[in-house]
Amino acid sequence: MKTRQLYWIKIAAILCILTCISDLIVVFVLGNYYPGYNQFKNTMSSLGASISPVSDIISIWWICIGIVFIWFGVMFKKAFNDNSKNVKLGSLLIILYGLGEGIGSGLFKADKIDGKMTDSFMMHSSAGGIGVIAALLLPLILRKAVITQRKSQFYNFSWAVFIFGLITTILFTFRFSSDQNNFISLYKGLWQRLFLLNLYIYFTALSVIMLGKKT
């Protein structure tokens, strides 16, 4: 691996770690500027709706982190350039996450008019859904593809991340339930944040592995 390429791989890894940490903080901080917003009961998408006082800020932020994750996906492929189909697919999934949950969510507002979903809301949800599916599948695809000195540990770690991600995704889908007062439906924001935290821990682990590469 060329020295210059290795340099950019490490920069992408560091930027990914910083972005993961920053995103958790930014969402929490901006939520405090939205009167009545509850971090555990409201989705992050509602921060980007037009009625939100932080709508434009969070939308720009999502687009920015989307670009970071797309670049990280490209550099991930270069870091593990062994012509592995799973590495290539993993790279694509990271890019899709950046496009969907990042840029797509930022460009389209999660707006409702008289309780009805707008076209923008549908685009926001579709883009986010693609991003979530990509993020959910990532550890399942990479569990054998990323070779480290602790191969078995990474394999088990990837399984744990996938299972936890699947559980939180299922819990989050209960927000569509007709009974919005039960615990699971009520705390949809909590399940979404736990999913995000789980994913960012995995991204961070991948970044650390990339930082340890020497050739």
N, CA, C and O of each residue as an XYZ file, in Angstrom:
860
protein
N       0.836     -1.190      0.000
C       0.000      0.000      0.000
C       0.881      1.254      0.000
O       1.818      1.355      0.791
N       0.584      2.190     -0.871
C       1.370      3.397     -0.975
C       1.223      4.256      0.280
O       0.172      4.281      0.920
N       2.309      4.958      0.612
C       2.319      5.782      1.819
C       1.233      6.849      1.777
O       0.564      7.096      2.781
N       1.054      7.483      0.620
C       0.048      8.536      0.491
C      -1.360      7.974      0.678
O      -2.201      8.595      1.327
N      -1.610      6.796      0.108
C      -2.920      6.174      0.242
C      -3.182      5.789      1.696
O      -4.290      5.969      2.202
N      -2.167      5.262      2.360
C      -2.285      4.891      3.766
C      -2.591      6.122      4.625
O      -3.350      6.047      5.591
N      -1.994      7.240      4.261
C      -2.218      8.500      4.973
C      -3.694      8.894      4.905
O      -4.283      9.259      5.923
N      -4.291      8.824      3.723
C      -5.688      9.216      3.560
C      -6.633      8.214      4.218
O      -7.712      8.584      4.682
N      -6.229      6.953      4.255
C      -7.024      5.942      4.948
C      -7.102      6.271      6.438
O      -8.167      6.187      7.050
N      -5.971      6.643      7.004
C      -5.937      6.981      8.431
C      -6.700      8.272      8.718
O      -7.347      8.389      9.758
N      -6.631      9.231      7.813
C      -7.383     10.479      7.980
C      -8.886     10.178      7.966
O      -9.644     10.713      8.774
N      -9.304      9.311      7.033
C     -10.718      8.936      6.943
C     -11.166      8.226      8.206
O     -12.282      8.445      8.678
N     -10.309      7.378      8.759
C     -10.638      6.648      9.982
C     -10.795      7.599     11.167
O     -11.739      7.478     11.948
N      -9.876      8.532     11.294
C      -9.941      9.510     12.390
C     -11.185     10.381     12.251
O     -11.875     10.653     13.233
N     -11.467     10.818     11.017
C     -12.632     11.668     10.776
C     -13.925     10.907     11.071
O     -14.892     11.488     11.564
N     -13.939      9.621     10.774
C     -15.120      8.806     11.047
C     -15.372      8.725     12.557
O     -16.507      8.883     13.006
N     -14.333      8.485     13.325
C     -14.468      8.411     14.787
C     -14.984      9.732     15.343
O     -15.895      9.752     16.171
N     -14.402     10.827     14.888
C     -14.812     12.159     15.354
C     -16.263     12.452     14.971
O     -17.004     13.063     15.741
N     -16.658     12.013     13.785
C     -18.019     12.246     13.305
C     -19.031     11.453     14.126
O     -20.093     11.969     14.475
N     -18.703     10.205     14.431
C     -19.593      9.360     15.235
C     -19.827      9.983     16.608
O     -20.961     10.047     17.083
N     -18.761     10.436     17.234
C     -18.878     11.063     18.553
C     -19.651     12.374     18.457
O     -20.535     12.653     19.266
N     -19.299     13.172     17.451
C     -19.928     14.491     17.282
C     -21.413     14.386     16.987
O     -22.202     15.196     17.474
N     -21.802     13.394     16.193
C     -23.212     13.260     15.818
C     -24.083     12.987     17.033
O     -25.168     13.555     17.162
N     -23.619     12.128     17.919
C     -24.375     11.836     19.142
C     -24.538     13.089     19.994
O     -25.588     13.309     20.598
N     -23.490     13.905     20.035
C     -23.535     15.143     20.825
C     -24.422     16.191     20.166
O     -25.234     16.831     20.834
N     -24.269     16.368     18.855
C     -25.025     17.387     18.120
C     -26.528     17.135     18.226
O     -27.296     18.059     18.490
N     -26.944     15.896     18.022
C     -28.374     15.569     18.104
C     -28.913     15.865     19.502
O     -30.013     16.398     19.647
N     -28.146     15.523     20.514
C     -28.577     15.778     21.895
C     -28.679     17.277     22.172
O     -29.664     17.742     22.745
N     -27.658     18.028     21.763
C     -27.634     19.475     22.021
C     -28.759     20.189     21.279
O     -29.465     21.008     21.868
N     -28.933     19.885     19.989
C     -29.969     20.556     19.201
C     -31.367     20.219     19.708
O     -32.281     21.039     19.618
N     -31.528     19.009     20.241
C     -32.825     18.625     20.791
C     -33.247     19.513     21.947
O     -34.439     19.703     22.187
N     -32.277     20.056     22.661
C     -32.565     20.943     23.786
C     -33.086     22.307     23.341
O     -33.649     23.051     24.145
N     -32.899     22.639     22.051
C     -33.386     23.908     21.512
C     -34.767     23.768     20.861
O     -35.299     24.719     20.287
N     -35.335     22.560     20.963
C     -36.665     22.314     20.410
C     -37.625     22.143     21.589
O     -37.651     21.077     22.203
N     -38.414     23.173     21.916
C     -39.324     23.115     23.066
C     -40.237     21.890     23.013
O     -40.903     21.645     22.007
N     -40.261     21.131     24.094
C     -41.130     19.957     24.162
C     -40.528     18.693     23.566
O     -41.130     17.621     23.633
N     -39.344     18.819     22.986
C     -38.715     17.647     22.367
C     -38.139     16.733     23.441
O     -37.461     17.189     24.361
N     -38.417     15.436     23.314
C     -37.921     14.441     24.254
C     -36.953     13.509     23.541
O     -37.317     12.876     22.550
N     -35.739     13.420     24.030
C     -34.693     12.640     23.374
C     -35.064     11.165     23.244
O     -34.663     10.509     22.282
N     -35.821     10.643     24.198
C     -36.155      9.226     24.208
C     -37.500      8.905     23.548
O     -37.728      7.781     23.100
N     -38.385      9.903     23.495
C     -39.722      9.644     22.956
C     -39.909     10.141     21.526
O     -40.797      9.670     20.816
N     -39.079     11.087     21.100
C     -39.202     11.641     19.743
C     -38.070     11.142     18.851
O     -36.944     10.945     19.306
N     -38.388     10.942     17.579
C     -37.368     10.491     16.638
C     -36.437     11.638     16.264
O     -36.775     12.811     16.425
N     -35.275     11.281     15.769
C     -34.327     12.300     15.313
C     -34.838     12.989     14.053
O     -34.501     14.145     13.797
N     -35.644     12.290     13.271
C     -36.189     12.882     12.052
C     -37.018     14.115     12.337
O     -37.047     15.051     11.538
N     -37.706     14.118     13.500
C     -38.551     15.270     13.838
C     -37.731     16.538     14.062
O     -38.259     17.647     13.977
N     -36.436     16.373     14.349
C     -35.568     17.551     14.469
C     -35.380     18.235     13.119
O     -35.131     19.439     13.050
N     -35.503     17.450     12.043
C     -35.303     18.001     10.712
C     -36.575     18.432     10.012
O     -36.521     18.924      8.884
N     -37.724     18.257     10.662
C     -38.985     18.703     10.075
C     -39.013     20.224     10.013
O     -38.347     20.897     10.800
N     -39.780     20.758      9.085
C     -39.809     22.211      8.861
C     -40.250     22.995     10.087
O     -39.832     24.139     10.272
N     -41.098     22.390     10.936
C     -41.571     23.105     12.119
C     -40.523     23.153     13.229
O     -40.688     23.880     14.209
N     -39.461     22.391     13.082
C     -38.410     22.375     14.096
C     -37.573     23.651     14.026
O     -37.210     24.081     12.931
N     -37.263     24.260     15.157
C     -36.437     25.475     15.159
C     -34.986     25.212     14.764
O     -34.237     26.150     14.488
N     -34.587     23.935     14.736
C     -33.206     23.596     14.354
C     -33.185     22.832     13.036
O     -32.203     22.161     12.717
N     -34.262     22.934     12.276
C     -34.429     22.175     11.043
C     -33.270     22.350     10.057
O     -32.692     21.369      9.590
N     -32.938     23.600      9.748
C     -31.898     23.869      8.753
C     -30.518     23.428      9.248
O     -29.712     22.903      8.480
N     -30.263     23.646     10.523
C     -28.954     23.274     11.087
C     -28.746     21.770     11.029
O     -27.702     21.297     10.582
N     -29.756     21.012     11.489
C     -29.614     19.557     11.520
C     -29.569     18.976     10.110
O     -28.890     17.976      9.875
N     -30.286     19.593      9.170
C     -30.278     19.116      7.785
C     -28.886     19.269      7.167
O     -28.390     18.357      6.505
N     -28.273     20.410      7.386
C     -26.915     20.648      6.889
C     -25.942     19.675      7.542
O     -25.049     19.136      6.889
N     -26.130     19.459      8.836
C     -25.259     18.533      9.566
C     -25.366     17.121      9.002
O     -24.353     16.449      8.803
N     -26.596     16.670      8.746
C     -26.793     15.324      8.194
C     -26.131     15.177      6.824
O     -25.545     14.137      6.521
N     -26.225     16.210      6.010
C     -25.587     16.159      4.691
C     -24.069     16.060      4.842
O     -23.414     15.306      4.123
N     -23.524     16.822      5.772
C     -22.072     16.818      6.011
C     -21.582     15.456      6.492
O     -20.575     14.949      5.998
N     -22.301     14.852      7.468
C     -21.847     13.554      7.966
C     -22.064     12.466      6.913
O     -21.347     11.466      6.883
N     -23.073     12.677      6.044
C     -23.284     11.739      4.948
C     -22.083     11.704      4.022
O     -21.655     10.637      3.582
N     -21.540     12.883      3.730
C     -20.347     12.979      2.879
C     -19.162     12.285      3.545
O     -18.387     11.596      2.882
N     -19.024     12.471      4.864
C     -17.934     11.839      5.610
C     -18.032     10.316      5.509
O     -17.032      9.645      5.251
N     -19.228      9.772      5.710
C     -19.395      8.320      5.684
C     -19.205      7.745      4.280
O     -18.717      6.625      4.125
N     -19.585      8.503      3.274
C     -19.352      8.050      1.896
C     -17.856      7.946      1.643
O     -17.381      6.958      1.083
N     -17.117      8.969      2.057
C     -15.659      8.951      1.893
C     -15.030      7.819      2.711
O     -14.099      7.153      2.257
N     -15.551      7.614      3.916
C     -15.065      6.532      4.767
C     -15.287      5.185      4.081
O     -14.432      4.302      4.145
N     -16.435      5.033      3.427
C     -16.722      3.800      2.708
C     -15.740      3.539      1.583
O     -15.312      2.405      1.367
N     -15.390      4.590      0.873
C     -14.410      4.472     -0.219
C     -13.038      4.094      0.328
O     -12.369      3.215     -0.215
N     -12.620      4.758      1.401
C     -11.317      4.482      2.003
C     -11.270      3.111      2.672
O     -10.212      2.485      2.744
N     -12.422      2.649      3.161
C     -12.494      1.315      3.760
C     -12.129      0.255      2.716
O     -11.378     -0.677      3.003
N     -12.659      0.406      1.524
C     -12.356     -0.535      0.451
C     -10.873     -0.519      0.114
O     -10.285     -1.573     -0.130
N     -10.266      0.648      0.095
C      -8.840      0.758     -0.202
C      -7.990      0.153      0.913
O      -6.925     -0.408      0.656
N      -8.468      0.270      2.153
C      -7.721     -0.262      3.293
C      -7.673     -1.781      3.283
O      -6.694     -2.379      3.728
N      -8.736     -2.408      2.771
C      -8.807     -3.867      2.734
C      -8.902     -4.348      1.289
O      -9.732     -5.192      0.950
N      -8.045     -3.800      0.459
C      -8.076     -4.066     -0.979
C      -7.518     -5.463     -1.284
O      -6.394     -5.611     -1.764
N      -8.335     -6.478     -0.993
C      -7.919     -7.855     -1.266
C      -8.850     -8.537     -2.269
O      -8.877     -9.762     -2.380
N      -9.615     -7.715     -2.998
C     -10.561     -8.198     -4.004
C     -11.655     -9.080     -3.410
O     -12.298     -9.846     -4.127
N     -11.863     -8.971     -2.098
C     -12.923     -9.726     -1.443
C     -14.286     -9.145     -1.818
O     -14.488     -7.933     -1.752
N     -15.207    -10.003     -2.207
C     -16.549     -9.545     -2.551
C     -17.228     -8.920     -1.336
O     -17.961     -7.939     -1.461
N     -16.981     -9.496     -0.159
C     -17.608     -8.968      1.050
C     -17.056     -7.600      1.441
O     -17.786     -6.758      1.965
N     -15.770     -7.381      1.188
C     -15.184     -6.067      1.453
C     -15.801     -5.033      0.520
O     -16.139     -3.930      0.949
N     -15.946     -5.382     -0.743
C     -16.553     -4.476     -1.715
C     -18.010     -4.194     -1.347
O     -18.478     -3.060     -1.445
N     -18.721     -5.241     -0.922
C     -20.120     -5.062     -0.529
C     -20.210     -4.233      0.748
O     -21.102     -3.396      0.888
N     -19.285     -4.464      1.679
C     -19.254     -3.677      2.906
C     -19.027     -2.206      2.615
O     -19.665     -1.339      3.213
N     -18.118     -1.930      1.696
C     -17.846     -0.556      1.276
C     -19.105      0.088      0.700
O     -19.422      1.241      0.995
N     -19.816     -0.679     -0.127
C     -21.048     -0.180     -0.741
C     -22.111      0.103      0.314
O     -22.831      1.096      0.220
N     -22.212     -0.769      1.323
C     -23.204     -0.581      2.375
C     -22.916      0.681      3.187
O     -23.838      1.408      3.558
N     -21.634      0.940      3.463
C     -21.266      2.156      4.192
C     -21.628      3.393      3.363
O     -22.136      4.380      3.895
N     -21.363      3.328      2.072
C     -21.693      4.436      1.171
C     -23.202      4.655      1.123
O     -23.670      5.794      1.142
N     -23.964      3.558      1.059
C     -25.427      3.662      1.034
C     -25.955      4.271      2.330
O     -26.927      5.027      2.322
N     -25.307      3.936      3.433
C     -25.715      4.535      4.706
C     -25.490      6.046      4.665
O     -26.351      6.818      5.088
N     -24.340      6.461      4.159
C     -24.049      7.884      4.047
C     -25.019      8.604      3.126
O     -25.420      9.736      3.396
N     -25.394      7.941      2.037
C     -26.339      8.536      1.085
C     -27.746      8.612      1.659
O     -28.440      9.618      1.508
N     -28.163      7.518      2.329
C     -29.536      7.448      2.829
C     -29.764      8.203      4.115
O     -30.491      9.196      4.134
N     -29.147      7.741      5.199
C     -29.355      8.349      6.511
C     -28.679      9.717      6.628
O     -29.055     10.527      7.475
N     -27.688      9.971      5.784
C     -26.998     11.251      5.828
C     -27.581     12.256      4.843
O     -28.388     13.107      5.217
N     -27.170     12.154      3.592
C     -27.577     13.128      2.580
C     -29.081     13.107      2.319
O     -29.715     14.160      2.247
N     -29.656     11.901      2.177
C     -31.097     11.801      1.913
C     -31.937     12.411      3.017
O     -32.887     13.148      2.752
N     -31.585     12.101      4.259
C     -32.331     12.644      5.401
C     -32.180     14.153      5.499
O     -33.095     14.850      5.938
N     -31.017     14.656      5.086
C     -30.775     16.085      5.137
C     -31.499     16.864      4.048
O     -31.938     17.993      4.269
N     -31.621     16.263      2.885
C     -32.250     16.954      1.752
C     -33.770     16.977      1.837
O     -34.407     17.933      1.393
N     -34.350     15.926      2.405
C     -35.815     15.820      2.448
C     -36.324     15.948      3.884
O     -35.904     15.214      4.778
N     -37.232     16.891      4.080
C     -37.787     17.151      5.407
C     -38.849     16.100      5.762
O     -39.622     15.670      4.906
N     -38.871     15.700      7.024
C     -39.882     14.744      7.501
C     -41.145     15.510      7.895
O     -41.522     15.548      9.066
N     -41.789     16.116      6.901
C     -42.946     16.987      7.156
C     -44.271     16.242      7.019
O     -44.437     15.361      6.176
N     -45.197     16.629      7.876
C     -46.569     16.154      7.789
C     -47.498     17.356      7.741
O     -47.259     18.361      8.410
N     -48.568     17.250      6.940
C     -49.564     18.314      6.845
C     -50.906     17.737      7.274
O     -51.417     16.805      6.653
N     -51.466     18.290      8.327
C     -52.725     17.793      8.891
C     -52.635     16.301      9.225
O     -53.588     15.543      9.047
N     -51.461     15.911      9.712
C     -51.276     14.520     10.112
C     -50.953     13.570      8.976
O     -50.716     12.382      9.198
N     -50.943     14.097      7.747
C     -50.672     13.240      6.586
C     -49.232     13.433      6.111
O     -48.694     14.540      6.139
N     -48.623     12.327      5.675
C     -47.235     12.359      5.210
C     -47.129     13.046      3.854
O     -47.887     12.739      2.934
N     -46.194     13.970      3.734
C     -45.954     14.661      2.472
C     -45.008     13.831      1.600
O     -44.452     12.833      2.057
N     -44.830     14.246      0.351
C     -43.889     13.564     -0.532
C     -42.473     13.641      0.036
O     -41.692     12.694     -0.067
N     -42.162     14.788      0.637
C     -40.848     14.974      1.241
C     -40.655     13.985      2.392
O     -39.571     13.428      2.565
N     -41.702     13.773      3.167
C     -41.645     12.816      4.278
C     -41.379     11.416      3.746
O     -40.569     10.679      4.310
N     -42.052     11.048      2.672
C     -41.881      9.720      2.083
C     -40.464      9.526      1.560
O     -39.880      8.454      1.714
N     -39.908     10.580      0.934
C     -38.538     10.508      0.434
C     -37.553     10.401      1.592
O     -36.579      9.651      1.532
N     -37.825     11.165      2.644
C     -36.981     11.129      3.846
C     -36.992      9.728      4.446
O     -35.942      9.180      4.781
N     -38.178      9.155      4.578
C     -38.310      7.826      5.176
C     -37.679      6.747      4.297
O     -37.045      5.819      4.798
N     -37.859      6.877      2.982
C     -37.294      5.884      2.056
C     -35.766      5.910      2.091
O     -35.112      4.869      2.153
N     -35.214      7.122      2.049
C     -33.755      7.268      2.083
C     -33.201      6.741      3.400
O     -32.196      6.030      3.429
N     -33.882      7.106      4.500
C     -33.449      6.637      5.806
C     -33.564      5.136      5.934
O     -32.706      4.492      6.537
N     -34.628      4.569      5.365
C     -34.832      3.127      5.417
C     -33.726      2.371      4.699
O     -33.256      1.341      5.182
N     -33.311      2.886      3.545
C     -32.203      2.271      2.807
C     -30.929      2.320      3.638
O     -30.176      1.348      3.698
N     -30.699      3.460      4.275
C     -29.517      3.621      5.119
C     -29.515      2.666      6.297
O     -28.482      2.086      6.630
N     -30.672      2.499      6.931
C     -30.785      1.609      8.091
C     -30.543      0.159      7.692
O     -29.827     -0.566      8.384
N     -31.136     -0.266      6.583
C     -30.936     -1.642      6.111
C     -29.466     -1.895      5.810
O     -28.926     -2.947      6.152
N     -28.819     -0.921      5.166
C     -27.393     -1.046      4.848
C     -26.564     -1.173      6.119
O     -25.660     -2.005      6.200
N     -26.880     -0.336      7.119
C     -26.149     -0.361      8.392
C     -26.382     -1.667      9.138
O     -25.470     -2.204      9.766
N     -27.608     -2.172      9.065
C     -27.959     -3.416      9.756
C     -27.205     -4.608      9.174
O     -26.759     -5.489      9.908
N     -27.067     -4.628      7.855
C     -26.418     -5.754      7.180
C     -24.893     -5.710      7.256
O     -24.230     -6.733      7.087
N     -24.341     -4.527      7.511
C     -22.886     -4.341      7.464
C     -22.104     -5.338      8.325
O     -21.214     -6.001      7.793
N     -22.387     -5.481      9.622
C     -21.605     -6.426     10.426
C     -21.795     -7.872      9.993
O     -20.898     -8.699     10.156
N     -22.969     -8.175      9.438
C     -23.224     -9.538      8.960
C     -22.336     -9.856      7.761
O     -21.864    -10.983      7.607
N     -22.116     -8.851      6.914
C     -21.284     -9.022      5.719
C     -19.801     -9.043      6.073
O     -19.026     -9.789      5.475
N     -19.409     -8.224      7.045
C     -17.982     -8.049      7.344
C     -17.442     -8.993      8.413
O     -16.243     -8.970      8.693
N     -18.285     -9.813      9.012
C     -17.840    -10.626     10.150
C     -16.677    -11.558      9.793
O     -15.857    -11.887     10.649
N     -16.610    -11.983      8.523
C     -15.513    -12.838      8.083
C     -14.541    -12.108      7.159
O     -13.431    -12.579      6.910
N     -14.972    -10.954      6.655
C     -14.177    -10.255      5.634
C     -13.006     -9.493      6.214
O     -11.938     -9.433      5.604
N     -13.195     -8.908      7.392
C     -12.133     -8.114      8.016
C     -11.249     -9.036      8.840
O     -11.680     -9.579      9.858
N     -10.028     -9.207      8.402
C      -9.088    -10.107      9.069
C      -8.210     -9.316     10.025
O      -7.522     -8.380      9.618
N      -8.236     -9.694     11.287
C      -7.394     -9.058     12.303
C      -6.659    -10.152     13.072
O      -6.905    -11.341     12.871
N      -5.760     -9.736     13.950
C      -5.057    -10.706     14.789
C      -6.023    -11.406     15.740
O      -5.771    -12.531     16.170
N      -7.106    -10.750     16.059
C      -8.136    -11.346     16.909
C      -9.368    -11.642     16.065
O     -10.434    -11.062     16.272
N      -9.209    -12.538     15.125
C     -10.250    -12.833     14.145
C     -11.538    -13.313     14.805
O     -12.625    -12.845     14.466
N     -11.416    -14.254     15.756
C     -12.609    -14.810     16.394
C     -13.357    -13.755     17.193
O     -14.587    -13.750     17.228
N     -12.600    -12.847     17.846
C     -13.242    -11.790     18.622
C     -14.020    -10.841     17.724
O     -15.134    -10.439     18.058
N     -13.433    -10.480     16.580
C     -14.118     -9.581     15.658
C     -15.351    -10.274     15.074
O     -16.387     -9.638     14.883
N     -15.243    -11.553     14.796
C     -16.369    -12.340     14.270
C     -17.529    -12.311     15.264
O     -18.669    -12.039     14.885
N     -17.242    -12.586     16.513
C     -18.281    -12.589     17.553
C     -18.828    -11.181     17.805
O     -20.024    -10.994     18.023
N     -17.937    -10.212     17.771
C     -18.334     -8.817     17.942
C     -19.299     -8.393     16.837
O     -20.296     -7.724     17.109
N     -19.013     -8.775     15.606
C     -19.872     -8.440     14.474
C     -21.258     -9.070     14.635
O     -22.274     -8.439     14.343
N     -21.285    -10.306     15.096
C     -22.572    -10.965     15.342
C     -23.364    -10.225     16.417
O     -24.569    -10.014     16.276
N     -22.685     -9.835     17.483
C     -23.351     -9.121     18.583
C     -23.932     -7.796     18.101
O     -25.052     -7.436     18.463
N     -23.164     -7.066     17.277
C     -23.621     -5.784     16.733
C     -24.830     -6.000     15.831
O     -25.792     -5.234     15.886
N     -24.785     -7.034     15.007
C     -25.908     -7.330     14.107
C     -27.170     -7.671     14.895
O     -28.240     -7.136     14.608
N     -27.055     -8.553     15.880
C     -28.216     -8.976     16.667
C     -28.815     -7.797     17.438
O     -30.034     -7.623     17.458
N     -27.960     -6.990     18.071
C     -28.456     -5.830     18.810
C     -29.110     -4.837     17.855
O     -30.141     -4.246     18.177
N     -28.508     -4.654     16.682
C     -29.075     -3.751     15.684
C     -30.434     -4.239     15.206
O     -31.352     -3.443     15.004
N     -30.560     -5.548     15.026
C     -31.834     -6.124     14.583
C     -32.917     -5.934     15.639
O     -34.055     -5.594     15.317
N     -32.557     -6.154     16.895
C     -33.517     -5.994     17.993
C     -34.007     -4.551     18.087
O     -35.209     -4.308     18.191
N     -33.078     -3.597     18.050
C     -33.470     -2.188     18.163
C     -34.259     -1.720     16.941
O     -35.133     -0.861     17.056
N     -33.953     -2.282     15.775
C     -34.716     -1.941     14.567
C     -36.153     -2.422     14.693
O     -37.087     -1.696     14.353
N     -36.332     -3.642     15.181
C     -37.677     -4.192     15.375
C     -38.447     -3.358     16.392
O     -39.618     -3.043     16.186
N     -37.788     -3.005     17.486
C     -38.443     -2.182     18.507
C     -38.849     -0.821     17.937
O     -39.912     -0.292     18.263
N     -37.989     -0.263     17.084
C     -38.258      1.054     16.488
C     -39.457      1.010     15.549
O     -40.177      2.000     15.423
N     -39.683     -0.129     14.887
C     -40.814     -0.237     13.954
C     -42.156     -0.239     14.682
O     -43.196     -0.054     14.050
N     -42.151     -0.444     15.996
C     -43.396     -0.417     16.764
C     -43.987      0.976     16.831
O     -45.102      1.150     17.322
N     -43.249      1.989     16.336
C     -43.786      3.352     16.324
C     -44.993      3.450     15.395
O     -45.770      4.401     15.485
N     -45.155      2.464     14.497
C     -46.295      2.449     13.580
C     -47.499      1.738     14.195
O     -48.555      1.636     13.571
N     -47.330      1.250     15.419
C     -48.413      0.537     16.086
C     -49.594      1.460     16.358
O     -49.418      2.659     16.576
N     -50.782      0.901     16.346
C     -51.986      1.692     16.613
C     -52.036      2.157     18.070
O     -52.652      3.175     18.387
N     -51.379      1.398     18.950
C     -51.315      1.774     20.362
C     -50.015      2.531     20.616
O     -48.950      1.929     20.760
N     -50.113      3.843     20.669
C     -48.930      4.690     20.831
C     -48.573      4.944     22.300
O     -47.623      5.666     22.600
N     -49.337      4.350     23.199
C     -49.102      4.595     24.623
C     -48.364      3.462     25.325
O     -48.036      3.571     26.507
N     -48.101      2.372     24.601
C     -47.341      1.296     25.238
C     -45.864      1.684     25.290
O     -45.416      2.545     24.532
N     -45.120      1.056     26.174
C     -43.726      1.433     26.439
C     -42.869      1.415     25.177
O     -42.093      2.341     24.938
N     -43.007      0.364     24.371
C     -42.157      0.207     23.184
C     -42.419      1.318     22.174
O     -41.480      1.928     21.662
N     -43.680      1.579     21.889
C     -44.022      2.635     20.927
C     -43.672      4.018     21.462
O     -43.211      4.885     20.720
N     -43.894      4.209     22.747
C     -43.668      5.515     23.365
C     -42.200      5.923     23.339
O     -41.882      7.099     23.159
N     -41.305      4.954     23.520
C     -39.878      5.263     23.596
C     -39.143      4.945     22.287
O     -38.045      4.388     22.292
N     -39.768      5.309     21.185
C     -39.169      5.069     19.860
C     -37.842      5.795     19.687
O     -36.942      5.300     19.009
N     -37.722      6.969     20.301
C     -36.470      7.718     20.203
C     -35.320      6.990     20.871
O     -34.178      7.085     20.421
N     -35.607      6.270     21.931
C     -34.586      5.507     22.646
C     -34.052      4.382     21.775
O     -32.841      4.185     21.687
N     -34.960      3.633     21.121
C     -34.530      2.514     20.273
C     -33.707      3.028     19.098
O     -32.724      2.398     18.706
N     -34.100      4.165     18.536
C     -33.360      4.741     17.411
C     -31.951      5.142     17.833
O     -30.990      4.921     17.095
N     -31.832      5.722     19.001
C     -30.517      6.150     19.493
C     -29.624      4.970     19.873
O     -28.407      5.020     19.694
N     -30.233      3.921     20.394
C     -29.460      2.718     20.718
C     -28.949      2.052     19.444
O     -27.830      1.540     19.408
N     -29.782      2.063     18.395
C     -29.345      1.530     17.097
C     -28.158      2.329     16.581
O     -27.168      1.768     16.112
N     -28.275      3.653     16.677
C     -27.213      4.529     16.188
C     -25.927      4.330     16.991
O     -24.842      4.260     16.414
N     -26.039      4.241     18.297
C     -24.873      4.026     19.154
C     -24.200      2.709     18.812
O     -22.974      2.636     18.730
N     -24.992      1.677     18.612
C     -24.476      0.357     18.245
C     -23.696      0.419     16.930
O     -22.608     -0.144     16.814
N     -24.269      1.112     15.944
C     -23.613      1.253     14.640
C     -22.317      2.043     14.761
O     -21.299      1.676     14.174
N     -22.361      3.127     15.524
C     -21.177      3.975     15.649
C     -20.043      3.275     16.401
O     -18.870      3.547     16.148
N     -20.386      2.390     17.311
C     -19.363      1.583     17.970
C     -18.688      0.685     16.938
O     -17.475      0.481     16.977
N     -19.484      0.155     16.020
C     -18.925     -0.711     14.967
C     -18.061      0.089     14.003
O     -16.972     -0.346     13.629
N     -18.549      1.263     13.602
C     -17.756      2.148     12.738
C     -16.425      2.501     13.407
O     -15.377      2.525     12.761
N     -16.486      2.771     14.699
C     -15.275      3.116     15.437
C     -14.293      1.953     15.461
O     -13.088      2.147     15.301
N     -14.814      0.740     15.663
C     -13.964     -0.455     15.658
C     -13.288     -0.636     14.298
O     -12.100     -0.951     14.228
N     -14.044     -0.437     13.226
C     -13.469     -0.536     11.879
C     -12.397      0.534     11.689
O     -11.354      0.278     11.087
N     -12.657      1.721     12.202
C     -11.705      2.826     12.075
C     -10.407      2.517     12.815
O      -9.317      2.795     12.315
N     -10.532      1.942     14.002
C      -9.349      1.589     14.792
C      -8.509      0.541     14.052
O      -7.280      0.610     14.048
N      -9.179     -0.419     13.433
C      -8.466     -1.438     12.648
C      -7.744     -0.779     11.476
O      -6.605     -1.130     11.168
N      -8.404      0.172     10.827
C      -7.785      0.885      9.710
C      -6.586      1.705     10.169
O      -5.582      1.799      9.464
N      -6.698      2.296     11.353
C      -5.583      3.086     11.897
C      -4.374      2.202     12.206
O      -3.237      2.676     12.188
N      -4.611      0.949     12.483
C      -3.515      0.032     12.813
C      -2.817     -0.553     11.607
O      -1.808     -1.245     11.744
N      -3.356     -0.278     10.406
C      -2.746     -0.820      9.188
C      -1.412     -0.135      8.892
O      -1.274      1.082      9.023
N      -0.438     -0.950      8.491
C       0.890     -0.423      8.173
C       1.272     -0.641      6.720
O       2.127      0.058      6.177
N       0.634     -1.609      6.105
C       0.947     -1.878      4.691
C      -0.342     -2.133      3.926
O      -0.307     -2.380      2.721
